[in-house]
Amino acid sequence: MAATLQPRILVSSFVGNCRSTQQPLHNLFRYNPGQKHVFMRQPRGFTGVAKFLFNKRNTDELQGSKRKRLRPGKLSPQRPVPDHIPKPPYVASKKAPGIASGPEVHDEKGIECMRASGKLAAQVLQYAGTLVKPGVTTDQIDQEVHQMIIDNGAYPSPLCYGGFPKSVCTSVNECICHGIPDSRELEDGDIINIDVTVYLNGYHGDTSATFFCGEVDDEAKKLVQVTKESLYKAISVCAPGVEFNKIGKIIHAHADEHRYGVVETFVGHGVGRLFHSDPVILHYRNNERGRMMLNQTFTIEPMLTMGSIHPIMWDDNWTVVTEDGSLSAQFEHTLLITENGAEILTQVVTYFEKELREKIRGYNVIFAEWKNLIRPIIDAFSVVYNSVKWMDESGSHNLVVFQNALTKYETQYGDAFTLEPVTKF
C-alpha cells in the first residue's frame, strides 16, 4: 500500500453526472528522511503543462476507447477480525500514523518474521489474482482475501488504517492506487491492481500486482509489462550502500523509453514493524540522499500511466484516479537488503521454480565434479604430448580442438550452471 507525499490536499473529483471539482498538482513536495512533515516546493525546470507534454501522450489518443470511466459502487459492511488476532496500534485510533522516522533494520529474528509476513502476503496476492474474472466484484475479492488472511492468524493491514474500510486495495483501470472494494463488477478488458498487506507476528508484508480481466488489449498489456519490468530493473541494483535515488532514475528511464508517465505523488516506503516508515522511495528522477543498509526492508512500487501523471482523489478520501482517465498500472515488492543484493520477501515461488532450482543445484555439483575429473586428464595428456615426439599432426590437431572445446564450454556454460539469486526468477 503506497504512502503519499501530500495527504489531504487533493479535492474530491468525479466526472460525468457526478460532482466534479479539480485541483491539479502543480507543486512537488520535498521530503527528507527523518522529518515528520512534507514541505511544498516548486518543480525544478518544468511547469505543470510542460510536465504533461513531456509524458509524450495526450488525452486525444484515449478518446476512441470504449472503456467506461470508473464509478464508485456500494460498500458492504466492514468485515470483523477475531479478537485473538493481534492488531497493529493504528487500528484502535483509526488514524493513519503517516511515515514514521527511522529505517526498518532487523536482527535475525526480525528477518525471519519479515520473511513469514512477506510469504503470506505473496500467497494471498497469488490467490486473489485467480479470482479476477468478468462479473466478479471487487468486494468479493476483498471477502476472499480477508478470510484467507485471518485464517492464517494475520491481520489485513489496510483495514482501519486511517479509516480505510476494507482489507485490500483494488485499483481498476484509471485508478492509480487505494481503490476501495465495492459492488462494481469487473468487465472484460479491465486491468486491476490488487494491493495486499498482512500483519503477522508484529510485522507487515506488503505487495501488489496488476492482473488482466478477460481479453485485454495490447496497449494495456504493454503498460502492465513495462511497469513490471521497471520494478525488477530497480530491484536489480539494490544492495548495501547503493543510493536510493538510483531506484527512481532507473524506473523513470524505462518509462521514458516506452513513453509512459511516472506518478510522483505516491511512494514506496520502509516497512516492517511499522506499515510506513523511512525511507521514502521516490519512483521518479531525484537527487535525494540516503543509502541502503544491510538487513533493511522497504517497498518499491512504481505506478506508470498512459497519460497524465496528475492524480485526482474521490470523495472517499482514498480512491485516486488519473486526471484524464488514462490507464494506470502498478507492481510492488517488499525487499530485504542482503550482502548479495536484495531478497524479494514477497516473491511467490511455484513448485516448478523450486524443482528448477533443485535441478540447477544438481547441475552445479555434476559440472564441478566433471571439471575436477577431466581437467587433470587433459593436463596430463598435454604433458605427454609435449614430451613425446612421435605424436602426428592429426593427433596434435585433435588435442588442441579438445582443449579449446573444454575452455569454450567452461566460459560459455559455466555461468549458466551457477544458481541465480531468487530475485532473478
N, C-alpha and C positions, 0 to 999 in steps of 0.2 A: 504494500500500500504506500503510494508515493507521499512524501512530505511536500508541503507547499511553501514557497518563499514569500507569499503575500496573502495571508489569511484575512478574510472579511473585507477585501477591497473591491471584489467584483460584484457588480449589480446583477440581480437575477434577470434571466432573459429567456424568452421563448420567441418563436416566430409564428406566422400564420394567424390563427384566431386567438392565440394566447397573448397575454400582456407582454410587451417587449420593451425593455429599456436596456441600454448597452453602454458600457464604458470601456473602450479599447485600452489595452495596456501599452502605453507609450513610454513607460518607465521600466527600467530594470531595477533589481534590488540587490544590494550588497550585503553579503553575509560573511563574517569572519568566524572561524571555528572558535567555540567557547563563548561567544556573545549570546545573549538571551533574546536579542531583538534583531530584526532585519531592517536595514535602512534603505530608503529610496535613493536612486541615483539616475541621472540621465544616461541614455545609451551612448556608447562610445562610437561616434562616427556614423551612425545610422539613425534616421528618423523612422517613425512608425511606418510611413509609406514606403520608404526605401527598403526596410526590412521585409515588407510584404512582397515587393517586387523581386527582392533577392532570392525568394523561395523558388523563382522560375516557373511557378504555376499560378493560375488565377482562377477565379470562380467561373469564368466563361467555359472552361473545359469541363465543368461539372454540370452545366445546365441540361445536357442531354440525358442525364441519369434518370432511370425510372425509380430509383430508390426514394422512399418517403423519408422526410425529416423525422427524427426521433421525437416521440411524445411521451410524457410520463403516464404510467399506468396506476392501478390501485395497489396499495400496500396491504399486506396481510399483517396480523398482529405479531409483535416481537416474539421470537421463539425462546422458550425457557432453557436454562442451563442448570443441571443438577447441582445441589448445594455442595456436594463433596468434591467438585472440580475446582481447583484453585483458580482464582481470577486475578488479573492484573489490577494494580491500585486504581487506575483511572475509571474502572467500572463503577465504583461507589460514587465518585464525584460527578460522573457523566460529563466531564470537561476534558477536552483534548489538552494534554500537557505540553504539546509543542516539541521542539527539538531540544533535548537535554544536553548540557555541557559535558564534554569528556568523551573520548573514544571507548568503544567496546573492545577491550583486550582481555583475553581469557586464559585461565590456567587449564591444566589437563581435564579437570572435572567439567569446567565450563565448556570446553571444546566438545566433549562427549555429549553434553546437554544440547549444545547447538546442533550437533550432527543429528541428534534424535528429533529435535523440532523441525529441522530442515527436511529430514527424510519424510516425516509425516506430512508436512506441507506439500512436498512434491507428490506424494501418493494421492493426497486429496485432490490436487490440481489435475493429475492424470485422470482420476475418476470423473471429475467434473467435466473434463473435455469430452468424455464418452457420452455425456448427456446432451450435448449440443446437437439438436436436430430441429428441423422446421416444425412448428406447432408447440414446442416446449417453451414454457415461460421461464423467465429468469428467476422468478420466485420459487419454482420447482427445483431449479439448480441450487438455490440457497438452502432449501429444505434438506436436500440430499447432502450437501456439503456440511451443514450444521450437524446433522445426525452422525455423519462419519467422524467428525472431529470430536464430538463429545463421547462417542462410542470408544474412542481411543484415549479417553481420560484427559483430553486437552480442551482449551477454551478457544473459541473463534475470536481472534484478536480485534477485528473491526467492530464487533458487536459492542455498542455503548461507548465506543471511542469518540469522545466529543459529541455524543448523542447519535452516532451513526446507528440506524435501526436494524441493520441486517448483519449476517455472519460472513458475507463475502461481497466483493465488489464485482459487478457485471457491467462492462462498458461496451455498448453495441455501436458499431459503425462510426459516427462522428463523435461519440463520447470519448474524450481523451482519457479520463480516469474517474474513479469514485462513483461509478454508476450504481444506483440503489436497485436491487432486485425487486421486480413488481409483476403485475399481471400481463405485461406485454409478451406476446408470443413471438418467438424467433421466426424469421422468414427466410425462405430460400435465397441465398446470396448474401446474407448478413455475415459480418465478421464480429466476433465478440472476444474481448479480453476478460479473462477471469482472474481475479487477484485474490490469492489465498494467503492468510497469515494465521498461524496457530501459536498458542501459548502453552507450552508443555514443560513441566518441571521448572517453571520460573524463567523460561527463555522463549523468545519469539523466533519463528522461522517464516520467512516472507518470500513469496514467489508469484509470478504471473506469466500467462502466455495468451496469445491471440489464436483463436480457433476459427475454422471455417464452418459455416452452416449451409449444408447442401452444396449446390453448384455455385461457386464464387467466380467472378470474372477475373481475367488475367491481371488487370491493373491492381485489384485488391490483393491478389496473391503475391504480386511483386512487392507491394508495400509491406506486407507481412514478412516476406522473406528477407527483405533488406533490413527491416527493423531487427529481426532475429540475428542476422549477420552482424549488425552494428554492436549488439550486446556481446557476442562471442569475440569479436575483434577487440573490444575493450577489455574483456576478461583476460585475453591472451597476454596483455602487457602488465598485468597486476603482479606485484612481487614486493618484498620488503624494500623500502627506500625509494620506491617509484612515486613520483609526484601525482597527486590526484587529478591535476588539470590535464594530464595526458589522456584520461578517460574521455573527457569532453571533446578534445581535439580529434581523437580517432573517430568517435561517433559522428561528429559534425562533418568530417571529411568524407566519410562513407555516405552520409545522407546527401551531401552536395553532389557527389558523383552520380547519384541516381535522381537528383532534382527533387528531393523531399525536404520539408521543413522540420526543424527540431524544436520541440516545445521546451521553452526555457522556464516556465512558471513552476513546474513540479520537478522534484529532485529525488535522487537516491539518498540514502542515509545510513548512519550506523544503526545496527540492530543487534539485540541480544537480550540482556535482562530488561532493557527498555525497548519500546516499539520504535521510537525515533530518537536518535542521538547523533552527536558528532561522529564522523564528518558529514557535511552536506556534499553530495556528489552531483556536480553540475554536468549535464549531458551535452553542453554546447561549448564552443571555444571560450576559454577563460585563462586567466593568469593567476588564479587564486593559489595561495601557498598551502603546503601541507603534504606530508609523505606517508605512505602506507607503512604500518608497523606489523611485526611478526605477531601472529595469533590474534589479529584484529578482524572483526566481522563487520560487513556493511553490504548494502544492496547497490546494484546498478540496474536501472530500469528505464531505458530510453523510450521516449514517445515520439514517433515520427508522424507527419501528416502529409497528405497530398496537396494541401493548400495552405491556408492561413495558419500561423502558429499561435494566434491570439485566442485565448480561451474565454468562454462565457459561462458563468455559473447560474444554475437554475435556482428557483425559489426554495428548494430543499436545502440550500447552502452546502451541497455536496457534489451533485452531478455537474460535470464540466464538459462542455462540448466545444467543437471548433467554431470559430466565428462565422465561417462561410459554409458550414455543413459538410466540409470535405472529410474523407475518411481518416481515421487515426488508428495506429497500431502500437502495441507495447509488449515488451518482454522483460522479465525481471528474474534475477537470481540473488540469493544470499551467498556471499563469498567468505571464505576464511583464508587469510594470508598465511602462507606456509614458507618454509625455507626454499621450496622449489617453485614457488609461484602462487597460484590461487587454487584452492579447492572449492568446487561448487557444492555447497551443502544441500542445495535444493534440486539436484540433478536426479532424474528418475533413471535407474539402471534396470533395463529389461533383462529377462532371462537370456535372450540372445547375446546381449552385450557381456553378461557375466561369462557365458560359455566361450565367447570370442576371446575374452581376456585370459581365460584359463588356457586356451589353445596357444595364445601368443606366449604365455609364460612357458609352456611346454616347448615351443619352438626355440625360445631363448636358450633353454637348457640343452636341447639337442644340438643347436648350432654351436654353442660354446664347446660342447664335448667333441663335435666334429672337427672344429678348428684345432683343439688340443691334440686330437688323434692324427690328423692329416699333416699339420704343419711340420712336426718332426720328421715325418717320412719324406716330405718334399725337401726339407733342409738336408737330410741325409743323402737323398738321391742327387742333390746338387753337388755335394762334396765328392760323391763317387764320379759324377760326370766330369768335374773339373780335374780329377786325378787320373782318370782312365783315358788314354789317348786314342783307343780304338773305336770310341763311340762315333757312329757315322752321322752324316749330315742330317738325315731324316730323324734320327733319334734326338739330336740336338734341337731340331725344329719342334718336335713334339713336346719336349720338356719345356721349352720357352712358352709354347702355347698353353700348356697346362699351368705353368706358374702365373702367366698373365691372366688366365681364366680365374684362378683362385683369387688373385688380388682384385680383379674386377668384381667378382662375386661378393667379396667382403666389403668392398667400397659401395657397391650398388644396393646390396640387400642387408648389410649388417644393421643399418639404422631401422630398416623395416621390421626387423625382428626384436627391436627394443620396445619394451612396454611403454606406451604413451601415458601421460598423466590423464586423470579422469576428465579433466576439462576439455580434452580433445574429442571426446565421444559425444 
